[in-house]
Amino acid sequence: MKLVVGLGNPGPQYRETRHNVGFWVIDALCERLQTVCTRERFKGLIGESRIGTERVMLCKPQTFMNLSGESVREICRFYSELDERNDVIIVYDDMDFQPGQLKLRQKGSAGGHNGIKSIIQCLGTEEFSRVRIGIGRPEPGREVIGHVLGQFTAEDRTLVDAAVRRAVDAIEFAVRNSFGLAMNRFNE
């Protein structure tokens, strides 16, 4: 079993914000797998499907970004067969990359991302796979919160939408093969 978690904030006011790119990937993955992520469980919206022969659980935590780890922890405790290092993939926005840039990573620090800080704290490890989509840095004089909770320009949105599609390809490839091979193929 694999767990794919997209980070974001619940509610219509956040739906189109930069911080919700992780939710967009889960929605696109649901569309590809012809499933939905609507069941309320584990402090999140859950969907299930298969990629090849592998059972895959999809999750959009509903705890708001800074408490995302609570949802991930509940799922990992319930499904004891999940090994964070090999079975968990977290998808989220990253300001350190240009809009639309896709980066996969197997472990590491939170890099200042509060959702990842929460997951590290709740799981007690930094060793889980990540799919990061660049959202760019705020313009000089603009605060980080305003940037991540703001919307993309039309040009950047086109780049990010393409990255969302590549992220879905990368996740599907990683589940069928391995995350390491997906890093070699999809990192930009």
N, C-alpha and C positions, 0 to 999 in steps of 0.2 A: 504494500500500500504506500502511496505517495500523498503528501499534503502540499497543496499549492495555496499560499495565502497572499492576497493582494491587499496592500495597505491603503487606507483612505479614511475619510470622515463620513459618517452617515448623514443623510438629510439632503433634500433637493438644493439647498443653498450652497452646498459644497460639490455637487455633482460634476461641474465643469472646471473645477479648480486644478491647479498644477499638482497639489498634494494628493489628488485622487487618481493619479495615473495607475496605481496598483489595482484599483477597482476596475478601471477600464480594461486592463489585461485579463482579469478574471471574467468580465463580461464577454470579451472577445473569445476567450477560451471556451466558455459555456456555449457560445454560438457555434464554434467549430465542432464541439463535441455533442451538440444538439441536446443540451441539458439546461437546467436553470439553477441559480444559486439563490434560493428563496426560503429554504427551511430555516427557521430560527432555532439555533442550538449553539451551545458553547460560546455564548456572548457574540455570536456572529450569524451571518447568513451563509448557509451551507448548501453545496451541491455535490453530487457524486456522479462519476462516469468511469469509463475505462479508456486507457490509451494502450492499444495493443492488448496484452493480457493483464496489464497492471491496473489495479483499482486505484482511482484518483479521487481524493476529496478536495474540493475547492472551497475557499473560505474568504469572506469579506467581513473582518471584525467590525462590530457595531459599537465599540467602546470609545470611539474617537482615537485619533492617531497615537496620542501619548500613552495610552493604556492597551495598545494592540497585543502586547505579550500575554495579557490575561486570557484572551481567546485562544491563542496558540497553545498556551500551557494547558488549558482545559482539554483541548483535543489530544495533545500528546499524552496526558495522564490517562484519558479514557482509552485510547488506542495504544496499549503498551508495546505493540509490535513496531510502532514508529521509532526510528532511530534518527534523531535530529541531524546528525552528520550526513546521512545518506538519503533520507526520505522527506525532508522538509525543504521547500523552496519558497522564499519570501520575495515578493515583487513590490518595488517601491520607486518613488521619485528620488533623484539625486541632483543637488545643485552644483556638484563638482564637475558635471559634464554638460556639454552644450545641448540645447533642446534636440531631442531625437536620437542622441547617442545612446547605444546599448552596451552595457557592461555586465558580464557575469563574473561572479566571485564565489569561491567555496567557503570562505570564512573571513573573519576580520572584525575590527572594531565597529562601533556605531557610526563613526565619522560625523558626529554631531546630529544624526537623524534621531529624533525622539521616539519614533515608532520602533526603530531597531534597538535603541537603548532599552525600551520596555521589554522587547522579546529576549534580549540577552539577559536582563535581570530575571525575568520569569522562568527562562529555561536553564539558567545557570551556565550557559556556554555561548561562545561566539562562533562555534562550529556548525553552521547551517548555510545552505546555499542561498545566494541572492541573485536576483535579476534586477538591475538598476537601469532606469530610464532617465536620461538627462533632461533637466528642466531649465538649466542655466541659472546664473546668479542674478540677484536683483540689480537694477541700475543704481549707480552711485546716489546715495541719499535716500534710497528706498529701504524700508525695513524688511527683514526676512519674512516675518509673519504675513505682511501685506503681499509679498511676492508669492509665497507658496499657496496662499489662499486666494490669489488672483487667477485670472484666466490667461491663456496663451493668446498671443497675437495670431492672426490668421495664418501667417507664414510659419510660425513655430508650431501651430496646431497640426499643420500638414506633416511636418517632420516627426512630431510625436505620434501621430496616428500611424505613420509608417513603422515607427519603432515598436508600437503596440503589436502590430502584425508580426514583426520579426521576433518579439518576445514570446508570442504564442508559438511560433515555429521552434524557437529555442527550447521552450519548456517541453513541447511534445517530443522533440529530438532527445532531450535529456532523459525523459522518462523511458523512452524506447531503447536508449543506448546507455549513456552515462552523463553526468553533469560535466565531468572533465572533458569529454569529447565535445559537448555542447559549447564549452568555453573556447575551445580551439576553433570551432566553426563559426561562432556568432559574435565573439568579442570584436568591437570596433576600435 
